[in-house]
């Protein structure tokens, strides 16, 4: 089998595994079920992935790698730091939407990374978080340098934003995706922005941010009379 065909088959197996993992969970899933979902013999799965954990890691690495490459592609040629911040947010929302039916798997990745003796899981997640943190550092430092943000402890702000973002995603998953993820991240961005914007930038963006804050991110509720 040619290299291209092997790559295609590998992706098919990862897609089938994602479907079964999302439905049954990592621990309850059997390789035979993944093989059935992919329409192949069980031995074919083992030909590509010696163990279920190897397959689970390959899925994690594949998804994070896809996001990293797509985000860098979207950022190419964009110099304005505010636009770059929007691109990062939009790319994250698009990624989660594309994997909305697989959302519970991300929680299993986190839990597995903390429990598994295979250190690759935690290392890959930390590598991904470092990738995002570097982008966050660069954006924040440029916003401060341009006078858009007030001087701020950059690592603290980057960690705070990452924690809030993770919390929003967790709430979105646990609530059955009951609110628009894009609006939630815009709301987060607006709240944080008000705290670190310079006086000049706050005056310039005040009405735009105020509209976003008034709108919120939960579903529209009937007005009380």
C-alpha positions in Angstrom: 0.0 0.0 0.0 1.4 3.4 -1.0 2.2 6.1 1.5 -0.7 8.3 0.5 -3.1 5.4 0.9 -1.7 4.6 4.3 -2.1 8.2 5.4 -5.7 8.1 4.2 -6.4 4.9 6.0 -4.8 6.2 9.2 -7.1 9.3 9.1 -10.1 7.1 8.5 -9.2 5.1 11.6 -8.8 8.2 13.7 -12.2 9.5 12.6 -13.8 6.2 13.4 -12.0 6.2 16.8 -13.2 9.7 17.6 -16.8 8.7 16.9 -16.7 5.7 19.1 -14.7 7.4 21.9 -17.2 10.3 22.0 -20.1 7.9 22.3 -18.7 5.4 24.8 -15.7 7.0 26.4 -12.1 5.9 26.2 -12.1 3.1 28.8 -15.3 1.5 27.6 -14.3 1.5 23.9 -12.9 -1.7 22.4 -10.7 -1.9 19.3 -13.2 -4.2 17.7 -15.8 -1.4 17.9 -13.4 1.1 16.2 -12.7 -1.5 13.5 -16.4 -2.0 12.9 -17.0 1.8 12.7 -14.1 2.1 10.2 -15.3 -0.9 8.2 -12.1 -2.8 8.5 -10.8 -5.9 10.3 -9.6 -5.5 13.9 -6.1 -6.5 12.7 -6.0 -3.5 10.4 -6.4 -1.2 13.4 -3.5 -2.9 15.2 -1.4 -2.6 12.1 -1.5 1.1 12.5 -1.9 1.4 16.3 -0.4 -1.4 18.5 -2.6 -0.4 21.5 -5.8 1.6 22.2 -3.7 4.1 24.1 -1.5 4.6 21.1 -4.6 5.3 19.0 -5.9 7.7 21.7 -2.6 9.6 21.7 -2.5 9.8 17.9 -6.0 11.4 17.9 -4.8 14.0 20.5 -1.7 14.8 18.5 -3.6 15.0 15.2 -6.2 17.4 16.5 -3.8 19.7 18.3 -1.5 19.7 15.3 -4.3 20.6 13.0 -5.3 23.5 15.2 -1.7 24.8 15.5 -1.1 24.7 11.7 -4.5 26.3 10.9 -4.0 29.1 13.4 -0.5 29.9 12.0 -1.9 29.9 8.5 -4.7 32.3 9.5 -2.2 34.7 11.2 0.0 35.0 8.2 0.2 38.6 6.9 -1.8 40.1 9.8 0.2 42.7 11.6 -2.5 44.5 13.8 -2.4 42.9 17.3 -6.2 43.5 17.8 -6.9 41.7 14.6 -4.5 38.9 15.5 -6.3 38.5 18.8 -9.6 38.1 17.0 -8.1 35.5 14.7 -6.9 33.4 17.6 -10.4 33.6 19.2 -12.1 32.8 15.9 -9.8 29.9 15.1 -10.4 28.4 18.6 -14.2 28.6 18.2 -14.1 27.1 14.7 -12.0 24.2 15.9 -14.4 23.5 18.8 -17.4 23.8 16.5 -15.8 21.3 14.0 -15.3 18.9 16.9 -18.6 19.7 18.8 -19.8 16.1 18.7 -16.4 15.0 20.1 -16.3 17.6 22.8 -16.3 15.1 25.7 -13.1 13.5 24.4 -11.2 16.7 25.2 -12.1 16.3 28.8 -10.9 12.7 28.7 -7.6 13.8 27.1 -7.0 16.1 30.1 -7.9 13.4 32.7 -5.9 10.7 30.9 -2.9 13.0 30.7 -2.9 13.3 34.5 -3.4 9.6 35.2 -1.5 7.7 32.5 2.1 6.6 33.0 2.6 7.4 29.4 4.0 10.9 29.7 3.5 11.8 26.1 -0.1 12.9 26.8 0.7 15.5 29.4 3.8 16.6 27.4 1.8 17.1 24.2 -0.9 19.1 26.1 1.8 21.2 27.7 3.5 21.8 24.4 0.1 23.0 23.0 -0.4 25.3 25.9 3.1 26.7 25.5 2.3 27.3 21.8 -0.8 29.4 22.8 1.0 31.1 25.6 3.8 32.3 23.3 1.2 33.8 21.0 -0.5 35.4 23.9 2.8 36.9 25.2 3.6 38.3 21.8 0.2 39.8 21.3 0.0 41.3 24.9 3.5 42.8 24.7 2.7 44.4 21.4 -0.6 45.8 22.7 1.3 47.3 25.7 4.0 48.7 23.4 1.4 50.4 21.2 -0.3 52.0 24.2 -3.5 50.0 23.7 -3.0 48.1 26.9 -1.7 49.6 30.2 1.5 48.1 31.5 0.5 44.7 32.9 2.3 41.5 34.1 2.1 39.6 30.9 2.5 36.0 32.1 -0.2 36.6 34.7 -2.6 38.0 32.1 -1.9 35.2 29.7 -2.4 32.5 32.3 -5.7 34.2 33.5 -7.0 34.3 30.0 -6.2 30.7 29.4 -7.9 29.6 32.6 -11.0 31.6 31.7 -11.1 30.1 28.2 -10.7 26.6 29.5 -13.5 27.3 32.0 -15.8 28.6 29.3 -15.2 25.5 27.2 -15.8 23.2 30.2 -19.1 24.9 30.9 -20.1 24.7 27.3 -19.5 20.9 27.3 -21.2 20.3 30.6 -24.2 22.4 29.7 -24.8 20.4 26.5 -23.5 23.3 24.4 -26.4 25.4 25.6 -24.9 28.8 24.6 -23.1 30.2 21.6 -19.4 29.6 22.1 -18.3 32.5 19.9 -20.4 35.0 21.9 -19.0 33.6 25.2 -15.4 34.1 24.0 -16.2 37.6 22.7 -17.8 38.4 26.1 -14.7 37.2 27.9 -12.5 39.3 25.6 -14.6 42.4 26.3 -14.5 41.9 30.1 -10.8 41.4 30.1 -10.2 44.3 27.7 -12.0 46.8 29.9 -9.5 45.9 32.7 -6.3 46.4 30.7 -7.2 48.9 28.0 -5.4 52.3 28.2 -7.6 55.4 28.8 -7.3 56.3 25.1 -8.2 52.9 23.8 -11.0 52.5 26.3 -12.6 55.8 25.1 -12.2 54.7 21.5 -13.7 51.2 22.1 -16.1 52.0 24.9 -19.4 51.8 22.9 -18.3 48.7 21.0 -17.4 46.9 24.2 -20.5 48.2 26.0 -22.7 46.7 23.3 -21.1 43.3 23.6 -21.3 43.4 27.4 -25.0 44.3 27.3 -25.7 41.6 24.8 -24.0 38.9 26.9 -23.7 35.4 25.5 -26.6 33.4 26.8 -29.7 32.8 24.7 -32.1 35.7 24.3 -34.5 35.8 27.2 -37.9 37.5 27.1 -38.0 40.9 28.8 -39.8 41.0 32.1 -42.7 43.4 32.2 
